[in-house]
Amino acid sequence: MPLPNTPLLLSDNQMKKFISEGFLILQTDFSADFHQSLLTQLNEVYQQEGNPGNNLLPRIRDLQKVFDHPTVTGALTSVLGPNYMLHAHRHGHFNASPTAGGWHKDSYWGYSKMRHHHPWWAMIMYFPQDTPIDLGPTSVMPGTHLYENRLFHSDGSESEALANGQAGTFALIHYDIWHRSTANILDQPRYMLKFEFMRTEAPVAASWDNQEIAWSTPASIELPIAKHEIIWAETWNWLSGQIGSIANTAAADSVKLTELAQKLEDEVESTSLEAAYQLARYGQQGIDALLQGLQQTNDLVSRSSAYGLSVAGPGAITGLIAALDSSHQPSVIHAVFALSEQREHAASALPSLSKLFSSSSTPVRQAITEAFGLIGTPKSVSELIQCLQDADNQVRFMAGLALCRLASLAQAAIPHLEIALEDENRYVRAHAAEALHYIGTDKAKDVLIKFLLNSRWCPTTTAANAFYP
């Protein structure tokens, strides 16, 4: 019998669904009275003060109980590991529109960042009221967390799944899935409370209730999506602590290699992507084909090739380092991404990345900053201190997150993080505070506590209740 607050970890079947479809619909067991109280508070705040934005959690204090619920903590631990981080950006979506919203992926401070297939980020969408279909629940497009483009089938078909259900229903989604709001035709307010979460540690073992060692494709997937057994198996292995698990798993076959190289250039994203992961299995011959694709000016081919190279094992490192000298900026960004996903195997790339950082454009510096954190060696710390002083907000923001991932290795950054606590940008400040928390030394805690005391926000104070009681 688990203790009351023990996270309820996902099962193998639930994890398979998340990996293949990019989402799960789960349910908390709060009482009807709890949700009625939550709704009362939300209605009062929205009517009297407007949307509290990033202050949603301290303003509606009962919401913390939601994110301490074992079903929520268990789902997040399963997907992001036990030391996941709550992003400083939060948003309470209010939907009273009889018109459906547009399909979109959420941005990473803009849309230039190359998105990870591995779950480094996830999102919770919580519904505090009964949400039947006619009240306009959020809709997701299963399987599209792997795709940059929304239309991914060769016939242009699409399918969607709705997060409808009783109060306490929530959608756990891969951050990069295509989603939208649907039409609310009941003339009643519908709230969806969106919170983002990030992995701070690369997986070293399965963090869900893992009973099966090897991936097996679910016998039935609820909605028709492109089948990517190799991608799904690789992600399952990655979540179990393996890097490059599919590298060198296919015997040399010149006919097959030629066929896959042709499919890599297919205009249908799912076909190109599947070919890239298949090529990653063919050792150096597959890597060579992917390196050629990486240099193409066709963004889809270059991006798909980078995904393949990111899982092709250490044999891809030398070619990826050479690709950093490309004159085609997207290819450089894609090469940096592939190196970052190779993590400690790409430590030899750090000098080249450091040299490139000082002479590169803003999008390239953003990608390199993330790579410093994911490659994750002590040598990265001095580079990330430089990133904290960059002119670009996103570079400084990513530097804070990268230092969280380095944790106690990043002690040398404490004085620079203290300066970053005064940054003009709210998210840079937030990540600097989080980095101090994850570093965790007494010195880091002293700096963090002083900052938190000085910036303490009173959740009771409103325009109508400024001081008393």
Secondary structure, 3 states (H helix, E strand, C coil): CCCCCCCCCCCHHHHHHHHHHCEEEEECCCCHHHHHHHHHHHHHHHHHCCCCHHHHHHHCCCHHHHHCCHHHHHHHHHHHCCCCEEEEEEEEEEECCCCCCCCECCCCCCCCCCCCCCCCEEEEEEECCCECHHHCCEEECCCHHHCCCCCCCCCCCCCCEECCECCCEEEEEECCCCEEECCCCCCCCEEEEEEEEECCCCCCCCCCCCCCCCCCCCCCCCCCCCCCHHHHHHHHHHHCCCCCCCCCCCCCCHHHHHHHHHHHCCCCHHHHHHHHHHHCCCHHHHHHHHHHHHCCCCHHHHHHHHHHHHCCCHHHHHHHHHHCCCCCHHHHHHHHHHHHHCHHHHHHHHHHHHHHHCCCCHHHHHHHHHHHHHHCCCCHHHHHHHHHCCCCHHHHHHHHHHHHHHHHHHHHHHHHHHHHCCCCCHHHHHHHHHHHHHHCCHHHHHHHHHHHHHCCCCCCCECCECCCC
